[in-house]
Amino acid sequence: MYYTTIPLVSERSNNRRWDAAKLRELRKRLDSGPMSTEEIDQVATDFTDSEIVDLASDWLGNTVSLDATYQVDYVLTCS
């Protein structure tokens, strides 16, 4: 699925699905070793469905997004 627009920062909602605690937990899981393809797909779907703008503008969210991207690359190259 491709998005044709990216929401403006002023249109962000205040109730975030990925708060700092969940992002830290996900980062620990990413750092501990490769995740399954299904888990990575679910995380990527959650990121793109709702909060990619918030995650990209937040240091921790951006770091976790990049780590998840590296996991996808790792899974694809090992397959």
KOLPA-360529 format. One record per residue (C-alpha): z negated, y, x. Coordinates in Angstrom, 2 decimals, padded with zeros to 5 digits. Example, Ala and Ser with C-alpha at 12.3 -4.5 7.8 and 13.67 -1.06 7.14 Angstrom:
+---------+---------+---------+
|      c3 |      c2 |      c1 |
+---------+---------+---------+
| -007.80 | -004.50 |  012.30 |
| -007.14 | -001.06 |  013.67 |
+---------+---------+---------+
//
This chain:
+---------+---------+---------+
|      c3 |      c2 |      c1 |
+---------+---------+---------+
|  000.00 |  000.00 |  000.00 |
|  000.94 |  003.43 |  001.34 |
| -000.59 |  006.71 |  000.29 |
|  001.66 |  009.72 | -000.15 |
| -001.12 |  012.31 |  000.21 |
| -004.47 |  012.64 |  001.92 |
| -007.19 |  014.30 | -000.17 |
| -008.40 |  017.70 |  000.99 |
| -011.87 |  017.84 |  002.48 |
| -013.00 |  020.08 | -000.39 |
| -012.19 |  017.25 | -002.85 |
| -014.67 |  014.82 | -001.27 |
| -017.29 |  013.23 | -003.45 |
| -020.94 |  013.44 | -002.53 |
| -021.77 |  009.80 | -003.21 |
| -020.47 |  007.93 | -000.18 |
| -019.98 |  004.19 | -000.22 |
| -020.23 |  004.04 |  003.60 |
| -023.45 |  005.82 |  004.56 |
| -024.82 |  005.95 |  008.11 |
| -026.92 |  002.78 |  007.70 |
| -023.94 |  000.71 |  006.51 |
| -021.77 |  002.11 |  009.29 |
| -024.38 |  001.19 |  011.93 |
| -024.64 | -002.33 |  010.49 |
| -020.86 | -002.71 |  010.54 |
| -020.70 | -001.42 |  014.12 |
| -023.26 | -004.04 |  015.21 |
| -021.16 | -006.76 |  013.56 |
| -018.01 | -005.46 |  015.26 |
| -019.74 | -005.28 |  018.65 |
| -021.18 | -008.80 |  018.37 |
| -017.76 | -010.46 |  018.31 |
| -014.60 | -010.88 |  016.32 |
| -014.89 | -010.83 |  012.54 |
| -012.82 | -013.04 |  010.28 |
| -009.50 | -011.79 |  008.99 |
| -010.88 | -011.70 |  005.44 |
| -013.84 | -009.54 |  006.49 |
| -011.62 | -007.11 |  008.36 |
| -009.22 | -006.92 |  005.41 |
| -012.11 | -006.12 |  003.07 |
| -013.44 | -003.37 |  005.35 |
| -009.96 | -001.86 |  005.78 |
| -009.41 | -001.89 |  002.02 |
| -012.78 | -000.22 |  001.42 |
| -012.00 |  002.45 |  004.02 |
| -008.56 |  003.33 |  002.69 |
| -009.49 |  003.12 | -000.99 |
| -012.17 |  005.74 | -000.87 |
| -013.51 |  007.47 |  002.17 |
| -011.01 |  007.58 |  005.01 |
| -011.15 |  011.39 |  005.16 |
| -014.95 |  011.39 |  005.34 |
| -014.96 |  008.62 |  007.92 |
| -012.39 |  010.33 |  010.09 |
| -014.35 |  013.60 |  010.09 |
| -017.67 |  011.93 |  010.92 |
| -018.42 |  010.78 |  014.52 |
| -019.98 |  007.45 |  013.55 |
| -017.40 |  006.80 |  010.84 |
| -014.55 |  007.57 |  013.21 |
| -016.01 |  005.30 |  015.89 |
| -016.45 |  002.41 |  013.46 |
| -012.94 |  002.94 |  012.06 |
| -011.52 |  002.70 |  015.57 |
| -013.59 | -000.40 |  016.35 |
| -012.31 | -002.05 |  013.17 |
| -008.76 | -001.19 |  014.21 |
| -009.34 | -002.83 |  017.59 |
| -010.64 | -005.94 |  015.80 |
| -007.43 | -006.10 |  013.76 |
| -005.40 | -005.85 |  016.98 |
| -007.49 | -008.61 |  018.54 |
| -007.06 | -010.92 |  015.56 |
| -003.31 | -010.29 |  015.45 |
| -002.79 | -010.95 |  019.16 |
| -004.86 | -014.13 |  019.09 |
| -003.05 | -015.55 |  016.06 |
+---------+---------+---------+
//
